[in-house]
Amino acid sequence: MTLPATPKGSWISKDLEKVYGAKRWKAGKGVDLNGNGRLENIEKIATYNRNKIPGNDRKVVGDWTDWLAFYRANYKTIHRKTRNNKNSIFYWAAKFKTTNPLHIITSIESPVIKQADVLKAYKKTWKIIARARKIPIKGSTKLKRAKAKLLTVISAMTKNGIQIKSQYRNHLFVGNMSRTTVDCDTSSYPLVAAAHENGWPVFLVQAPWHIFVRWDDRRSRINFNMDTSPKVQFLTNSKYRKDLKISSTAISKGVYLKNTSMPEIVSMSLEHVGLTHADKGKHNLAIKYFSDAIRLHRKSTQAYINRGTAYFETNNCKLAIRDLNTSINLSPNHSLAYNNRGLCHRKNRDYAKAKRDFKKAISLNPRYSQAYYNLGLTNVDAKEYKQAIHNFMMAVKVGPNNKAAKRKLSTIEANYFKRGLARFKARNFSGASSDFKTVLKINPKHITADALIKRAESCQRNPRKCP
């Protein structure tokens, strides 16, 4: 599945139009860079089948890979035009090598981000790199010096006002840099950009819903991981496997903890754009991006989960289950995949399979509040009310901010209280006492329920005294 042609989608195309003006800009065709009134071959936009940019689709003319190839072919000419214009993205882009992964990331993200934010991202990233180069590299061994090099970039990020958080609400590097707040994914990108400029052997590495960087120098045999979120740490692969419960299957299949290739970086960027569309409710468009991400990285269990979730939101449970099954086969310890597959089974009214999946998700992540909540809903569907109450209470216990579970418990509490009153009036004192006890279990501070339990038990012992 390919993305639609978007001749003006990339920041490159947008800034070219701004720099060269309407007369020399030929929308969807190219730019008359030399101003001779016609388009030379090098000035034309076409499908550059030999541009070696991952994500290229020869059937689509004018996609982001074509604009990036156009930039690589003409960057010297473009920079002569923009070398004194600090308000042009090209001014700042010129400071990076044309093969820097940063150009790929910004080209993919730019259709869903403001042009001004792309400018900020380039400007801030370059200032980080420039500032890091001024920090002395200290260390008595090659290993210590290698670590010190990466730490200079982190130090420069901090001194330039960039905050690093464990999970930030925005998925995109460009958006996060413009807001000066980055997470594990987007804080790794300046490190990779700096490494590319300095010739350091640094790679992105994926773990379940997490990204970090690895220094991997085969010649000197220096190899270590550096995590940037929530704090800077040098962690071993074994530590990641233990803390994130990464299965041996996922390791053996090359899903996690390996050096990420350039096509896989492109895949991650496409996936982040897809998540941005999904957050806005544009699930069909998100599916297209997730599909492109999968085409470039067939072992991206997270892309399969995201596409499966998008299929679920478009009421296509058959395709959703197929993607979630693929994800689970790649990484059997992914709690979200089981939870989301459980949602599909519940929608199909296959409550036995749904409960099995929610329980599996909880066994993998005992603090998974939403899985408890979903299991509770399935219990209600199956008329297993006692189990439902237990699971809703667990959802609140492990996730105090789970408002949906609190509302559900409040509704159940009210229903049991009403039924208890009705049973009491009908002189079913045993049933009334049972209902009030359930209310008290849900809400131990329910004084009225506590009093009515005593009253119902008294009436049960001596019905004549309760007219």
Beta strands, then each sheet from edge to edge (+ up, - down):
strand 1: 25-26
strand 2: 30-31
strand 3: 163-164
strand 4: 181-182
strand 5: 202-207
strand 6: 210-217
strand 7: 222-226
sheet 1: 1+ 2-
sheet 2: 3+ 4+
sheet 3: 5+ 6- 7+
end
